Amino acid sequence: MKAIYRRQKYSTEELHIGKSAYSAIIADSPTKRSIGLMFRHELESRECMLFKFDTAGRYGIWMLNMNFSIDIVWLGSDKKVVDFVENAAPCRSFFKCRTYTPNGKAAYVVEFVSGTIGKERIAKGSVMVFE
């Protein structure tokens, strides 16, 4: 899996929450979405990963092979927050790895540095702006 991660080419785009801007690493293919933030050592404070899906669904996120905790935000097709999890911790065992699933359907998932939800005052119904 690490070798596949190294071969992926990721684009970025700007994501806005209120007056704050983040550099979003785009996970827009099945391979990129499967890898997510695995094997990375960190995200910068103004970085995030933006998962884009073709259709809205209840997309689960797990923390296998992660090296740091994150905040997870699910967005509907209208880019409004439908659910979120703060401080999701990494797991080391495939068999003991929790899957975080939203309460509603989402078309996008955003993973931020842990603490971003509180810092940005993200709540259900908050809007994020990106292409």
C-alpha positions in Angstrom: 0.0 0.0 0.0 2.9 2.4 0.7 4.2 2.0 -2.8 0.8 2.8 -4.3 0.6 5.9 -2.0 4.0 7.1 -3.3 2.9 6.9 -7.0 -0.3 8.9 -6.5 -0.3 12.5 -7.9 -2.6 14.8 -5.9 -4.0 18.1 -7.0 -4.9 20.8 -4.5 -7.5 23.5 -4.4 -8.5 26.2 -1.9 -11.2 25.5 0.6 -12.8 28.3 2.7 -14.5 28.2 6.1 -15.7 31.7 6.8 -12.7 33.9 6.4 -10.1 31.1 6.8 -8.5 29.4 3.8 -7.1 25.9 3.6 -5.0 24.1 1.0 -7.1 21.0 0.2 -5.4 17.9 -1.1 -7.9 16.3 -3.4 -8.8 12.6 -3.1 -11.0 12.1 -6.1 -10.4 8.5 -7.3 -11.1 5.2 -5.6 -7.4 4.6 -5.0 -6.8 8.1 -3.5 -9.9 7.8 -1.3 -8.8 4.4 0.0 -5.3 5.7 0.9 -6.5 9.0 2.4 -3.9 10.3 4.8 -2.3 6.9 5.5 1.5 7.0 5.9 1.7 10.8 6.0 3.5 12.1 9.1 1.4 15.3 9.4 -0.8 17.9 7.9 0.2 21.5 8.1 -2.2 23.7 10.1 -3.8 25.2 7.0 -3.9 21.9 5.0 -6.8 19.4 4.8 -7.7 16.4 2.6 -10.9 16.7 0.6 -12.6 13.5 -0.5 -15.0 13.9 -3.5 -17.6 11.3 -4.3 -19.8 10.9 -7.4 -22.9 10.4 -5.4 -24.0 11.2 -1.8 -23.7 8.3 0.7 -22.8 7.4 4.2 -19.0 7.2 3.7 -17.1 5.7 6.6 -13.6 6.8 7.5 -11.1 4.8 9.5 -7.7 5.6 10.9 -5.6 2.5 9.9 -2.0 3.3 9.2 -2.4 6.9 10.3 0.2 8.7 12.3 -1.8 11.5 13.9 -5.3 12.4 15.0 -7.7 14.3 12.8 -11.1 16.1 12.8 -13.5 14.6 10.2 -16.3 16.6 8.5 -19.0 15.3 6.2 -20.6 17.7 3.8 -23.8 17.3 1.8 -24.0 18.1 -1.9 -24.7 21.7 -0.9 -21.4 21.8 0.9 -23.1 22.2 4.3 -21.9 20.2 7.3 -24.1 17.1 7.9 -21.9 15.6 10.6 -18.4 15.7 12.2 -16.0 13.9 14.5 -13.4 15.6 16.6 -10.0 14.1 17.4 -10.3 10.8 15.7 -7.3 8.8 16.8 -5.1 6.4 14.7 -5.4 2.7 15.1 -2.7 0.1 14.6 -4.8 -3.1 14.2 -7.0 -3.9 11.3 -9.3 -5.9 13.7 -9.6 -3.1 16.3 -10.0 -0.1 13.9 -13.1 1.9 14.4 -15.0 3.2 11.3 -16.5 6.7 11.7 -19.7 7.0 9.8 -22.0 10.1 9.5 -25.6 10.3 10.6 -26.6 11.5 7.1 -25.6 11.3 3.5 -22.5 13.2 2.3 -21.0 14.0 -1.0 -17.7 15.2 0.5 -15.5 14.4 3.5 -12.9 16.8 4.8 -10.1 15.7 7.1 -8.4 18.5 9.1 -5.7 18.7 11.7 -7.2 17.8 15.1 -8.6 20.9 16.8 -9.7 22.6 13.6 -13.4 22.0 14.3 -13.2 23.9 17.6 -10.9 26.6 16.3 -13.1 27.3 13.2 -16.4 26.8 15.2 -17.6 24.3 12.7 -21.1 23.1 13.4 -23.9 21.2 11.6 -25.1 23.5 8.8 -21.8 25.4 8.5 -20.8 26.0 4.8 -17.5 25.3 3.2 -16.6 26.9 -0.2 -14.5 25.1 -2.8 -14.7 24.2 -6.5 
